[in-house]
Every structure is written in C-alpha cells, then in structure tokens.
Amino acid sequence: MIYRKRGHVVRYEHGHVVRCVESGEAVEDGSVFWSRPSPSPLAPLPALRGEGDDVVAAIEAMVRGPLFIERMIVSEGYAQHECDDICWSETTRRVHVAIAHRERALRVIIDLADFVLDDVTRAVEALLLAGAEREAPPRIRLAANVGAALLPSLIGTDVVDIWQSAADHDGNGQRVLEQRIATPPWPNVFRPSYRFRPVRMPLHLRASARSNEIDRELPLAVALTAPVAGNVLHALCVSEGAVYPASFAIERVEAVNVTPRWYPYAAGAFGAEMMCTRITPDR
C-alpha cells in the first residue's frame, strides 16, 4: 500500500505564526512501514481562508482580568490524500485554548474543530463567576462539547451505546462504516500523519440512548477543567445562577441529543448533550 499526502497549514501559537507546506509518502508492505518526504507536484494548493487571525483576536478580546490565556493554538489547513487509486481532500480547522483564573487554581479547556466560538464564550462567562468547588448533584446535564470529550472513554462500557458514524473516507481512503462500537477489532483506520503507520480506531463517534428528553432544569457542565479520565469528569457547572467546579463519575446516561457539530477527540466525536446519573469519585 502506498499513501501520499500534500498540503499546507497555518498555525498560530504563543504570538507566533507558523506556515508549513509538506508533501510526503508512506509505504506499507506487510510488517514493514516506512515514510519519506516526496517532491511536491506543480499544481498549486488552494488558498486557505486565513481566518485564524480573526479567531485569535476574538478569543483574546473576550478574555479579561482576572482571567488569562494559559495556552492557545489555532490552525487551519488543507490536504490532498492518495492511497493506491483512491484520492480525496479535506480542510481542517482546530482551536485549543486553556483559560485560567489569576486568583484561583482553576482553568477551563476547550477543543474545537471549527472557528465557531460559542463554547469558548460560554466557558469564559462561567469562569468569571466561578465560586468554590461543590459536590455535583445526583443528576447532571453535559453540554454537547463536554459530552463529545467523554465519548472515547465510554466505548465498551454499559454507560451508553457508542456508534461509529458513516463517512466517505478513513485513513486509507476506505468508506467509514456505520456500526455500533463495543470491542475491537475496529473496522476502519485513523492516519494522523503520513509519518506514522495507520492505527485501527473507531471514527466519528456518536452516543445513542433510548431517550432524547433532557431536563433543562438540571445543572449544566459547560466546560472541562481537566482532561477526561475514564468516566470521571472535572467540569465547570452552572446551576440556577451559581457557577462551581465539580468532579464526578458518570454512572449512566439517561438521555442524549446528538448534534451535527464534530469535535477533535480521539479520531473524532459528535457533540453529545447528555442527561446523566453521576457518582462522586473517592477523593
């Protein structure tokens, strides 16, 4: 199998702008895998839309004292792929931002696969009002961005059903098959770079529950305050005007609303607004 990739990306990080153009190929022959740069074809790559500057400026404008940006990475890219006789292309956008509170040991972490900043705005507004940590209530809602971050950890559990959604291409250009995901071997492969051998992973995850009726009066976890650890979440919660961090484990998902918005967790997950039963982990 021969895989080729060419593309370009612009990345904004720590006040610096990095523009990169790459072209490479990988060969897989049984147990042997090797990769190398390859000469770029003469055909020019389509121009990027160049909206990263605006995204960086918008995030910087909304973060004000006592908050500060601890880390921010914004990127926009375009790539052309070829695997044997299959060709396809994709445009990517990514935002990773960690926003911290100067007066408290508290931060929110947001990851996006687009340049729509409503998740960031909501997290910033909540962080400005955050009070002391509390115990989470017995039942809690997860915002769609928080639910998406949780999905990869719930594969193979009885907390909620996880499905792989259909798509045109996986890392080898093959059709991504829609099916319930429980145990390996996974049907498709993920290829983060031509420099690495593709790995079998579930792609484009979505959650499925018996109900989509969510109690809007329940407290809402709006943003992560630390990376997901198994089924344990550390999140910033909003309840009747109060905002507080809480740590809890998800025991059962009672209802799910799946959104069309895709988030860059594992090999991709769709937003999943969830109504959950929680247990408080041992401290």
Phi, psi and omega in degrees: 000132177242126179242133178233145179219138170221143182183181176214156183212146170242133187230131179251122182207128176052042178079002180249151176242124180244124177248127186228136172239130182223154175211123183208171179217154179228143179236131178238120183228089183067240182274355184259131176228131175214154181222159180199155171295153177225153180301136180285136175299162184287334183298129181289150176280147177300145180292143173286156183285341173068036182266359181299322178304315181294322180294314178301313181297321181294319179292316178300324182290328183275344181267114182228163181303141009272021179265157173211156179277115180278321178203139177214128175230124178234131181219154177218132184212165175221138181218145172248134184240148175216125177227111189054246183256010183257130180236140176202168180222163179207151172248135182236147171223138180219141172227127169233124180219135173243122183242126186245162179257124184295332188259357181217153178279074186209138177216160170242149182235126181232133174235130182230155174245023176207182181252025174270122194255019182296326176297321179292315180301314181296320179294319179296314180299321179290318182297325178297333184256004189297136175254206183287157179296143178230166171280136179291149177291167181300329178233142187211151173263147171248129172299159186302323180291325178289318178298320179299320180296332183279333191305314182302330181283345183264359179298130178082003177259173176259016180289317180197153176285137178243131180242148167269129181273149180291146176206167186287323188217140166258197184293343176253010180084002182278156178298135175275124187270135176279124178193159177291136183252120180229305182221152175293165008283141180280148187283341186229172184238153178245132182233096181289338182199155176290345182282348184238146176297136178296148181240146177284122181211153169290141182242149171053060185291149169214152180264152179222130177226170182289337185230153170241015180270110185248132178287108183287353179273350181287152173304147185241124172279113189263338183200150174285144171252356176200160178300151177296138178235096185065233177262013181265129179245140168245114191218160174263124188245147179239129182212112176050045177088344177271143178233131184204148171280149178210154176238132184199159176252144179272120181267320182205143175258120184269330181206150182222135164246114179274135178254160177281358183279131186258136181240149188272055177258131186054235178261029175108138179212140178276147179307139183221100173284126187233148167249121193233154164263132184247160164234146180272123182290156176298142180256000000 
